[in-house]
């Protein structure tokens, strides 16, 4: 708080009532403050035989707070809506399509499903929706909401902004007692028939929104986890964070981490927008155990044919491929083949990395980058922190 002392001085003369204005400084030690007011004690001052009447007042002003400068996000956050529908009051959509998209001999089933929402769930690429499976849990209470990353662009697979799509892996496993256990929500979703009702919540999340810059380089990394790795990491309990982990297996209701990447790529290559035309590079690294587990390859082939300079896709098929050393081709093994090129891209301020999968996958990528960064005199882990702060390193691993 600042105090300002103002003194108004009027000079009174018997000869004249119109004299030049004069200002005087008042010593602060002559001012006595009291609650709510102050008094100034002084004898009248005679100056050049004129009577000087002094009237002083103190004005106190609060120092204006320093305005916090809002950091402008590099992601497409403007106007994003979250939590329009909540678990207690979900939106009831209709199933329009539900089809298995993995081959019959694949280790596990993955399904693509399309729900109608009549424009009532205005989501953005990279967000999630919640699903509440019909029925009750083991405690006799309604099933809790499970979150799944959205696999369609904001316009939806039908292009009318009235549908939302999910990509869900059916979870079935045998426990230690030899009993077959089915994930509640994943099996509910995979078994839905066209015309069925489905309770939806959301949309939620801003962490995985795509970049605003249409000239950005977007590196997308996803590795399909095995059922055993999912069970090793998580138990059948509500998601603590509520965002995106479900698409990779939390709560035993598995989606797939490729979902947000499909939503990005549809907007980039299959749609026309007045305010967005992608001219950058989209580079997808996709890891699966077998060729029969690959997802959306027909779509990716069309994207490559349409924009060969703007879209690249590299597969890591661990049970069928190996590198020059004879090592299994995991996602980090495939990325190591492009390590120098990736490092050069990561040094640019418009390169964004999105990664979904097992924690070991990120460590493998760290191992690749440490030496390359060191060659440039850069500590990789410090640099990665800077990338995270700048919203350019977006990782969801477990």
N, C-alpha and C positions, 0 to 999 in steps of 0.2 A: 504494500500500500504506500503511495507517495503523498506527501503533504505539500501544498503550494500556498505560500503566503502572498496575499494581495493587499496592498495598502492604497486606499483612495485618500488623496490629500486635497483639501479645498482651502484656498487662501481667502481670508475675509479682510477687506479694507474699508475704512470709513470714506475713503475718497472714491473708490471705484468698486463696482460689483462684477466687473468683467476683467478678470486677470488671466494671464497665460496659465495653462495647466502645468503643474509641477509635480514630479514624482520623487519620493524619498524611500530609501531602504529602511526597514524596521528591524532592529536587532531581535533575533528569536528569543533571547533571554529575557526580553521584556514582556513576553506573552505567557500567560498562565492559563493552562487548559483545565477544564472540569468536564465531568460527564455531560455530554450532550451540548456543551457550549464552551466558550472561552471568554476571558475578559482581558482587556489590555489596559494597564494603568499607566497613565502618563500625564504630566502637567501639560497645559497648552504650551506650544512652542511659538516663540515670537521670532519672526524672520523679517528683517527690514521693516520693523514696526508694523508688520501685518500679523494678524492672528491666524495661526495655522491650526485647523481642526483635522485631527487624524482619525480615520475610520479604517480599521483593519479587519480582515476576515481570512479564515483558513478554508481552503477547499481541499478535501481529501478525495483522491481518485484511486480506484483499484487498477493495478497494472493488468492490462488485458492479457489473458492467457495466451501462451504461444500456440498458434494453430498448428495442429499436427498435419503434416503433409501426407495425404492419402497416396499410398503406392499404387500405381496403375498396374493391374494384372496383365500379364502377357497372354492370358488365356481368355477364352470366349465366355466371360462371366457376366457381362452386362445383361440385365433382364432375366437372369436365371431364376427359376421358381423352384423352391424346395418345400417338401412336406405339405403339399396341398391336401393330400389324403393321408390320414393317420390310422393306426391299427384299430382304434375304437370306431372309426367311421370310414371304412375303406370304400373304394369305388368298385362296383361290380361290372367287370368286362365280359366279353364273349370270346370264346376260342374260335378263330377263323381257320387256322391251319395248325397241324401238329405232325411233323414228319421226322423220321430217323434219318440222320445225314452221315452216319458212319456205316461202313460195310459190315456184312453179317459176320465176317471173321475177325473183326476188330476186337481188341481187348476192352470191351465195355461199349455201352451205347451212348450216343450223343444225339439230342433231338433239337430241332429248330421249330419254334412255335410263334404264332402271330395272334395277338389279342386285339380286339377292338376296344377303343376307349372314347370314341366319338368326340375327340378333341379335348377331353376333360383332363388329360394328364399331359400338360405341355412340357415335355422333357427336352434336354439338350444332349448332344453327343457326349458320351463319357459319364452320364449319370446312371443311377440305378433305380429300380422299382422294387417294392416289397410284395411278396406273395403270402397269403394266409391259406394254408391247406385246409380243406374241409376236415371235420372230425375233431376229436379231442386227444390230448396227450396222455401219458401214463398216469398223470395225477388227476385226470378227469376234467381238465380245463381245456378251453379252445386252443388249438395249435397257435404258436407264436409266429410272428411275421419272420420271413426269411428274405434276405436281400439278394437280388441278382442284377448284375451289370446288364445294361440294355444293349442288344445286338443290332439295333436298327438306327438309322439316322433320325433326326428330328421329324423329317417328313414321313418316316415309316416305310415299310416295304411296298406299300401300295401308293406312296407318294401324295397322300391326301392329309397328312398330319393327324390321322385318326386311328392309327394302330401303333402298337409297340411289340417288338420281337425279343425273344430270349433264346439263348443257346445253353442247353442244360444237359449235363452228364448224369445219367441214371446211376445212383450209388447202390450197389448190392455187395455184401461181403459176408464172410463166415467168421463168427467170433470164436473166442477161445474154447467155448463150450460146444462148438460144432454146429451152432444154430445159424441159419441164414437170416441176416438182418438187412432191412431195406431202409434207406434214407427216407424220411417222411415226406419232405417237400419235393425232392427230386422225382420220386416215384409218382407222387400225386400229379406233378406237371407232365411227366412223360406219358402218363396214362390218360390224360385229358382227350376227349373227343370233340370235334368241331360242333359248335352250338352249346357247349357246356359253359357254365358261369365260372368266373375266377375272380377272387377278391384281391384287389391291388391297392398298394399304398405308395406314397411318394409324389413326385420324384425326389430323390435325395442325392447329395454329394456334389462337391465342386472340385475335388482333388484331381480327377482324371479328365477334366475338360480339355478339349483340343486347343491348340494355339490359335490366336487371332490372325497372325501373320500368314497370308496366303503364299508367301515365298519361303516359308520355314522348311527346314529339314526335320522330318518326324521319323524317329527310329523306334519301332515297336517290337518288343521282344516278349514272346510267350512260349512257355513249355508246358505241355499237358502232364500234370502229376498223375502218378499211379494211385490206385485206391489205397494201397498199403501206406504210401507216404501221407495221404490225407488222414488216415486213421492214426498214424503215428503222431501227427501234429495236433489234432483237435478232437474234442469230445462233442457229444450231441447237446450243446447248450447255446443260449442266445449269443449272437455276435456282440462283442464288447464295443467295437467301434461303429458298427452299423453300416459300414460302407465297403463294398467291393470284395471283401474277403470271401464272401459266399460264392462268388463266381469261381472260386478256386477250391472250395471244399469245406469251408467252415460250416458248422451246424449239421454236418452230414447231408447237406442238400447242395450238391455240386452243380455249379454252372461251369463255364469255361472262360479263361482269361482272354480269349480271342474276341469276345463279344464287343468290348469298346472299340477295338481296332477295326472290326467290320463296320461299326457305325461311322468312324472317321473316314474310312476308305470309300464308303458309299457317298458321303457328302463330297469328297474330293473328286471322284471319278465318274459317278453315275448320275449326278444331279447338276442342274443349272440354277444358279442363284444370282440375283441382280447385284448383291453386295459381296459376293465371294466367288473367286475363281482360283483354284489351287494351281500354282506355278512352281512349287518347290519340289522337294524329293520326299517321297514316302517309302521307307525301307522296312519291310517286315521280315523278322526272323521267327520261324515257327518250328517248335520242337515237339515231336510225337514219337511213340515207340515203333509204330509200323505205318506203312503206306496206307493201310486200310483205316487208320485213325485220322488221316488228314481231313481238314474241314474247309469248305467253301473254295475248293481249288478251281472249280469252273468260273466262279466270280473273279478270282485273282487272275486267271488266264485272260479273261476279257479286259481287265484293267491294264494288264501288261500290253495287250495288243492295242489298246486305245491310247495309252500314254507311256510308251516305252522309256522315255527320258525322265519320267516323273515317278515311276513306280518300280520298285525292285522287291523280290521275295526270295528268301533263301530258307530251305527246309533242313532240319536236322532230324534224321530218322534213326534213332539210337540202335535199334535192333537189326538194322539193315545196312547202315552206312558206317564207314570208318575213315579216319584221316590217314595221312601218309605214314604215320607211326603205328598204324593198326589200332588206334584207340577208338572207342565207340564215339559216334558222332552225336554228342550232346549239344545243347544250344550254345554253350560257351566255347565248345570245340569249333563249331561252325563260325562263330564270330571271330575267333582267333585268326582265322584265315584272312580276315579283312581288317585286322587290328590297326595297321598304320593309317588306312583310309578312315576308319572310325575315329581315331584320335584326332586327325585333322578336322573332321566335322565337329567334334566336341569342343574344339577351340573357338568355334564361331558362336556369336551371341544369339543366333536364331536357330540353333539345333536343339531339339527337344527329345528326350528319351522317356519312353513309357515301357515299364517292365512288369510282368506278372508271372509268378511261378514260385518254385522252391527257393529258399534262402541261399542254398549252395550255388544256385545259378548266378546270383549277384556277386558272390565271392569269386567265382570263376572269371567273371568280367573284370573285377578289381585286379586279379592277378595279371590279366592281359594288359591293363592300362598302367600299372605301377611303373614298369620299366620304360614304357614309351613316354610317359610324363616326365620321368626322371631325366631322360635324354634332353629334354627342353628345360631342365632346371626347375621342374614343378613337382610339388608333392601331390600325388593323385588324390589322397583322401581329403586334403585341404581344398583342392580344386573341386572335388565332388560336393563338398559342403556349399561352395559358392554356387554350383549349378542348382542344388536344391533350393537355395535361397532365392535364386532367380527364376524358379518354377520350371527349370529345364531338365531336372532329373526327377522323374515321377515313378516311384517303385512301390509295388505291393508284393512283398514276398513273405514266406512263412517257413 
